[in-house]
């Protein structure tokens, strides 16, 4: 059984989670979610038990209790949802460059790695 643990203090470690939740059964994994850029805790994590009864007991005993000065939330984790939100695929970097493109085709930077979209410019600059 996988549990969501929320409203954690930002100084809580995975070892702290293991210690707190192992009182209720065999913890298979403890994962603290961190920011991918600065590796700081986002204040929530997941605990996985091999036994459903242990997970249910942990929810019963720890939900809405105080841990390190914060009231934590503990409940059964929901399945991960696809959070792409229907924006479609494709590359969000770059652009088409702009400018007057009556002659000479696309002189912008929509090659996928352009970053700011290239120069664009006016066709007269190239004739």
Secondary structure, 3 states (H helix, E strand, C coil): CEEEEECCCCCCCHHHHHHHHHHHCCEEEEEEEECCCCCCEEEEEEEEECCHHHHHHHHHHHCCEEECCEEEEEEECCCCCCCCCCCCCCCCCCCCCCCCCCCCCCCCCCCCCCCCCCCCCCHHHHC
